[in-house]
Amino acid sequence: MAIQHPADRGGDRRGRFEQLAEGASRFTSSPVFFGLCLVLVAGAVVTHVAGLDLEWQVFAGTCMTSVTLLLLALLKNSELRAERAIQRKLDAIAAAMLEASEGEPGQAHEDLRKAIRLEDEM
C-alpha cells in the first residue's frame, strides 16, 4: 500500500478520514476546545502543586501528551490538504493563462472554475 497525499486519497469524493479530519479541525479551532485545553493544563498544574500521588501526575502528563500528539497529526493533515489545494489552483491558473494567451479558452478554464471551489471540497 502506497502512502498518498491526503488530497489524492479517495479520488473526487471525500472519505471518512477526510470528513473526520475536517470536523476535528473545526472543533479544535473553537473556543470550546480552547477551554478544554485550559482545564487540562490547570488540572496538570493542580496535580503537581497539590503534591498528589505520582500516578495522578503521570496520568495528567500522559493526557497532555496525547492531546499534543493528536493535534500535531491533525495540523499536518490540514497543512497537506491546504498545500495541495493551493497547488491545484496555481496549476489551473497557469493553464488558463496559457490558453488565454493562445486565444482559445478550453478545458483549462473549466478546470480553473473547479479549482476555485476546491477548498470547499477539501
CNS distance restraints for C-alpha pairs under 8 A (distance, minus, plus):
assign (resid   4 and name CA) (resid   8 and name CA) 6.33 0.50 0.50
assign (resid   4 and name CA) (resid   9 and name CA) 6.29 0.50 0.50
assign (resid   5 and name CA) (resid   9 and name CA) 6.65 0.50 0.50
assign (resid   5 and name CA) (resid  80 and name CA) 7.23 0.50 0.50
assign (resid   6 and name CA) (resid  18 and name CA) 7.71 0.50 0.50
assign (resid   6 and name CA) (resid  77 and name CA) 6.93 0.50 0.50
assign (resid   6 and name CA) (resid  80 and name CA) 6.67 0.50 0.50
assign (resid   6 and name CA) (resid  81 and name CA) 6.11 0.50 0.50
assign (resid   7 and name CA) (resid  80 and name CA) 7.47 0.50 0.50
assign (resid   7 and name CA) (resid  81 and name CA) 5.44 0.50 0.50
assign (resid   7 and name CA) (resid  84 and name CA) 6.29 0.50 0.50
assign (resid   7 and name CA) (resid  85 and name CA) 7.67 0.50 0.50
assign (resid   7 and name CA) (resid 122 and name CA) 7.01 0.50 0.50
assign (resid   9 and name CA) (resid  14 and name CA) 7.91 0.50 0.50
assign (resid   9 and name CA) (resid  15 and name CA) 7.74 0.50 0.50
assign (resid  10 and name CA) (resid  14 and name CA) 6.21 0.50 0.50
assign (resid  10 and name CA) (resid  15 and name CA) 6.07 0.50 0.50
assign (resid  14 and name CA) (resid  18 and name CA) 5.88 0.50 0.50
assign (resid  14 and name CA) (resid  19 and name CA) 6.65 0.50 0.50
assign (resid  14 and name CA) (resid 121 and name CA) 7.59 0.50 0.50
assign (resid  14 and name CA) (resid 122 and name CA) 7.58 0.50 0.50
assign (resid  15 and name CA) (resid  19 and name CA) 6.32 0.50 0.50
assign (resid  16 and name CA) (resid  20 and name CA) 6.02 0.50 0.50
assign (resid  17 and name CA) (resid  21 and name CA) 5.95 0.50 0.50
assign (resid  18 and name CA) (resid  22 and name CA) 6.09 0.50 0.50
assign (resid  18 and name CA) (resid 122 and name CA) 7.78 0.50 0.50
assign (resid  19 and name CA) (resid  23 and name CA) 6.18 0.50 0.50
assign (resid  20 and name CA) (resid  24 and name CA) 6.02 0.50 0.50
assign (resid  21 and name CA) (resid  25 and name CA) 5.97 0.50 0.50
assign (resid  21 and name CA) (resid  74 and name CA) 6.65 0.50 0.50
assign (resid  21 and name CA) (resid  77 and name CA) 7.55 0.50 0.50
assign (resid  21 and name CA) (resid  78 and name CA) 7.81 0.50 0.50
assign (resid  22 and name CA) (resid  26 and name CA) 6.29 0.50 0.50
assign (resid  22 and name CA) (resid  78 and name CA) 7.89 0.50 0.50
assign (resid  23 and name CA) (resid  27 and name CA) 6.22 0.50 0.50
assign (resid  24 and name CA) (resid  28 and name CA) 6.02 0.50 0.50
assign (resid  24 and name CA) (resid  74 and name CA) 7.67 0.50 0.50
assign (resid  25 and name CA) (resid  29 and name CA) 6.34 0.50 0.50
assign (resid  25 and name CA) (resid  74 and name CA) 6.83 0.50 0.50
assign (resid  25 and name CA) (resid  75 and name CA) 7.93 0.50 0.50
assign (resid  25 and name CA) (resid  78 and name CA) 7.55 0.50 0.50
assign (resid  26 and name CA) (resid  30 and name CA) 6.62 0.50 0.50
assign (resid  27 and name CA) (resid  32 and name CA) 7.79 0.50 0.50
assign (resid  27 and name CA) (resid  33 and name CA) 6.53 0.50 0.50
assign (resid  28 and name CA) (resid  33 and name CA) 5.37 0.50 0.50
assign (resid  28 and name CA) (resid  34 and name CA) 7.38 0.50 0.50
assign (resid  29 and name CA) (resid  33 and name CA) 6.95 0.50 0.50
assign (resid  29 and name CA) (resid  34 and name CA) 7.61 0.50 0.50
assign (resid  30 and name CA) (resid  34 and name CA) 6.62 0.50 0.50
assign (resid  31 and name CA) (resid  35 and name CA) 6.18 0.50 0.50
assign (resid  32 and name CA) (resid  36 and name CA) 6.30 0.50 0.50
assign (resid  33 and name CA) (resid  37 and name CA) 6.20 0.50 0.50
assign (resid  34 and name CA) (resid  38 and name CA) 6.27 0.50 0.50
assign (resid  35 and name CA) (resid  39 and name CA) 6.27 0.50 0.50
assign (resid  36 and name CA) (resid  40 and name CA) 6.18 0.50 0.50
assign (resid  37 and name CA) (resid  41 and name CA) 6.15 0.50 0.50
assign (resid  38 and name CA) (resid  42 and name CA) 5.99 0.50 0.50
assign (resid  39 and name CA) (resid  43 and name CA) 5.99 0.50 0.50
assign (resid  40 and name CA) (resid  44 and name CA) 6.33 0.50 0.50
assign (resid  40 and name CA) (resid  60 and name CA) 7.73 0.50 0.50
assign (resid  40 and name CA) (resid  63 and name CA) 7.93 0.50 0.50
assign (resid  40 and name CA) (resid  64 and name CA) 7.06 0.50 0.50
assign (resid  41 and name CA) (resid  45 and name CA) 6.24 0.50 0.50
assign (resid  41 and name CA) (resid  64 and name CA) 7.46 0.50 0.50
assign (resid  42 and name CA) (resid  46 and name CA) 6.08 0.50 0.50
assign (resid  43 and name CA) (resid  47 and name CA) 6.21 0.50 0.50
assign (resid  43 and name CA) (resid  60 and name CA) 7.08 0.50 0.50
assign (resid  44 and name CA) (resid  48 and name CA) 6.49 0.50 0.50
assign (resid  44 and name CA) (resid  57 and name CA) 6.87 0.50 0.50
assign (resid  44 and name CA) (resid  60 and name CA) 5.13 0.50 0.50
assign (resid  44 and name CA) (resid  61 and name CA) 6.68 0.50 0.50
assign (resid  45 and name CA) (resid  49 and name CA) 6.04 0.50 0.50
assign (resid  46 and name CA) (resid  50 and name CA) 5.67 0.50 0.50
assign (resid  47 and name CA) (resid  51 and name CA) 6.13 0.50 0.50
assign (resid  47 and name CA) (resid  52 and name CA) 5.41 0.50 0.50
assign (resid  47 and name CA) (resid  56 and name CA) 6.70 0.50 0.50
assign (resid  47 and name CA) (resid  57 and name CA) 5.69 0.50 0.50
assign (resid  47 and name CA) (resid  60 and name CA) 7.52 0.50 0.50
assign (resid  48 and name CA) (resid  52 and name CA) 6.56 0.50 0.50
assign (resid  48 and name CA) (resid  57 and name CA) 6.30 0.50 0.50
assign (resid  52 and name CA) (resid  56 and name CA) 6.41 0.50 0.50
assign (resid  52 and name CA) (resid  57 and name CA) 6.89 0.50 0.50
assign (resid  53 and name CA) (resid  57 and name CA) 6.65 0.50 0.50
assign (resid  54 and name CA) (resid  58 and name CA) 6.09 0.50 0.50
assign (resid  55 and name CA) (resid  59 and name CA) 6.08 0.50 0.50
assign (resid  56 and name CA) (resid  60 and name CA) 6.14 0.50 0.50
assign (resid  57 and name CA) (resid  61 and name CA) 6.22 0.50 0.50
assign (resid  58 and name CA) (resid  62 and name CA) 5.98 0.50 0.50
assign (resid  59 and name CA) (resid  63 and name CA) 6.19 0.50 0.50
assign (resid  60 and name CA) (resid  64 and name CA) 6.39 0.50 0.50
assign (resid  61 and name CA) (resid  65 and name CA) 6.14 0.50 0.50
assign (resid  62 and name CA) (resid  66 and name CA) 6.05 0.50 0.50
assign (resid  63 and name CA) (resid  67 and name CA) 6.30 0.50 0.50
assign (resid  64 and name CA) (resid  68 and name CA) 6.16 0.50 0.50
assign (resid  65 and name CA) (resid  69 and name CA) 6.18 0.50 0.50
assign (resid  66 and name CA) (resid  70 and name CA) 6.24 0.50 0.50
assign (resid  67 and name CA) (resid  71 and name CA) 6.11 0.50 0.50
assign (resid  68 and name CA) (resid  72 and name CA) 6.15 0.50 0.50
assign (resid  69 and name CA) (resid  73 and name CA) 6.37 0.50 0.50
assign (resid  70 and name CA) (resid  74 and name CA) 6.19 0.50 0.50
assign (resid  71 and name CA) (resid  75 and name CA) 5.95 0.50 0.50
assign (resid  72 and name CA) (resid  76 and name CA) 6.23 0.50 0.50
assign (resid  73 and name CA) (resid  77 and name CA) 6.26 0.50 0.50
assign (resid  74 and name CA) (resid  78 and name CA) 6.20 0.50 0.50
assign (resid  75 and name CA) (resid  79 and name CA) 6.06 0.50 0.50
assign (resid  76 and name CA) (resid  80 and name CA) 6.19 0.50 0.50
assign (resid  77 and name CA) (resid  81 and name CA) 6.27 0.50 0.50
assign (resid  78 and name CA) (resid  82 and name CA) 6.15 0.50 0.50
assign (resid  79 and name CA) (resid  83 and name CA) 6.04 0.50 0.50
assign (resid  80 and name CA) (resid  84 and name CA) 6.14 0.50 0.50
assign (resid  81 and name CA) (resid  85 and name CA) 6.21 0.50 0.50
assign (resid  81 and name CA) (resid 122 and name CA) 6.54 0.50 0.50
assign (resid  82 and name CA) (resid  86 and name CA) 6.19 0.50 0.50
assign (resid  82 and name CA) (resid 119 and name CA) 7.55 0.50 0.50
assign (resid  82 and name CA) (resid 122 and name CA) 7.85 0.50 0.50
assign (resid  83 and name CA) (resid  87 and name CA) 6.22 0.50 0.50
assign (resid  84 and name CA) (resid  88 and name CA) 6.15 0.50 0.50
assign (resid  85 and name CA) (resid  89 and name CA) 6.26 0.50 0.50
assign (resid  85 and name CA) (resid 115 and name CA) 7.63 0.50 0.50
assign (resid  85 and name CA) (resid 118 and name CA) 6.26 0.50 0.50
assign (resid  85 and name CA) (resid 119 and name CA) 6.32 0.50 0.50
assign (resid  85 and name CA) (resid 122 and name CA) 7.48 0.50 0.50
assign (resid  86 and name CA) (resid  90 and name CA) 6.20 0.50 0.50
assign (resid  87 and name CA) (resid  91 and name CA) 6.12 0.50 0.50
assign (resid  88 and name CA) (resid  92 and name CA) 6.13 0.50 0.50
assign (resid  88 and name CA) (resid 115 and name CA) 6.44 0.50 0.50
assign (resid  89 and name CA) (resid  93 and name CA) 6.10 0.50 0.50
assign (resid  89 and name CA) (resid 112 and name CA) 6.84 0.50 0.50
assign (resid  89 and name CA) (resid 115 and name CA) 5.15 0.50 0.50
assign (resid  89 and name CA) (resid 116 and name CA) 6.55 0.50 0.50
assign (resid  89 and name CA) (resid 118 and name CA) 7.91 0.50 0.50
assign (resid  90 and name CA) (resid  94 and name CA) 6.12 0.50 0.50
assign (resid  91 and name CA) (resid  95 and name CA) 6.19 0.50 0.50
assign (resid  92 and name CA) (resid  96 and name CA) 6.04 0.50 0.50
assign (resid  92 and name CA) (resid 108 and name CA) 6.28 0.50 0.50
assign (resid  92 and name CA) (resid 109 and name CA) 7.62 0.50 0.50
assign (resid  92 and name CA) (resid 111 and name CA) 5.98 0.50 0.50
assign (resid  92 and name CA) (resid 112 and name CA) 4.78 0.50 0.50
assign (resid  92 and name CA) (resid 115 and name CA) 6.73 0.50 0.50
assign (resid  93 and name CA) (resid  97 and name CA) 6.06 0.50 0.50
assign (resid  93 and name CA) (resid 112 and name CA) 6.12 0.50 0.50
assign (resid  94 and name CA) (resid  98 and name CA) 6.18 0.50 0.50
assign (resid  95 and name CA) (resid  99 and name CA) 6.24 0.50 0.50
assign (resid  95 and name CA) (resid 108 and name CA) 5.50 0.50 0.50
assign (resid  95 and name CA) (resid 109 and name CA) 7.87 0.50 0.50
assign (resid  96 and name CA) (resid 100 and name CA) 6.06 0.50 0.50
assign (resid  96 and name CA) (resid 105 and name CA) 7.42 0.50 0.50
assign (resid  96 and name CA) (resid 108 and name CA) 4.86 0.50 0.50
assign (resid  96 and name CA) (resid 109 and name CA) 5.22 0.50 0.50
assign (resid  96 and name CA) (resid 112 and name CA) 6.80 0.50 0.50
assign (resid  97 and name CA) (resid 101 and name CA) 6.09 0.50 0.50
assign (resid  98 and name CA) (resid 102 and name CA) 6.34 0.50 0.50
assign (resid  99 and name CA) (resid 103 and name CA) 6.28 0.50 0.50
assign (resid  99 and name CA) (resid 104 and name CA) 5.78 0.50 0.50
assign (resid  99 and name CA) (resid 105 and name CA) 5.62 0.50 0.50
assign (resid  99 and name CA) (resid 106 and name CA) 6.98 0.50 0.50
assign (resid  99 and name CA) (resid 108 and name CA) 7.04 0.50 0.50
assign (resid 100 and name CA) (resid 104 and name CA) 6.05 0.50 0.50
assign (resid 100 and name CA) (resid 105 and name CA) 5.97 0.50 0.50
assign (resid 105 and name CA) (resid 109 and name CA) 6.24 0.50 0.50
assign (resid 106 and name CA) (resid 110 and name CA) 7.13 0.50 0.50
assign (resid 107 and name CA) (resid 111 and name CA) 6.20 0.50 0.50
assign (resid 108 and name CA) (resid 112 and name CA) 6.05 0.50 0.50
assign (resid 109 and name CA) (resid 113 and name CA) 6.38 0.50 0.50
assign (resid 110 and name CA) (resid 114 and name CA) 6.42 0.50 0.50
assign (resid 111 and name CA) (resid 115 and name CA) 6.08 0.50 0.50
assign (resid 112 and name CA) (resid 116 and name CA) 6.18 0.50 0.50
assign (resid 113 and name CA) (resid 117 and name CA) 7.01 0.50 0.50
assign (resid 114 and name CA) (resid 118 and name CA) 6.36 0.50 0.50
assign (resid 117 and name CA) (resid 121 and name CA) 7.21 0.50 0.50
assign (resid 118 and name CA) (resid 122 and name CA) 6.37 0.50 0.50
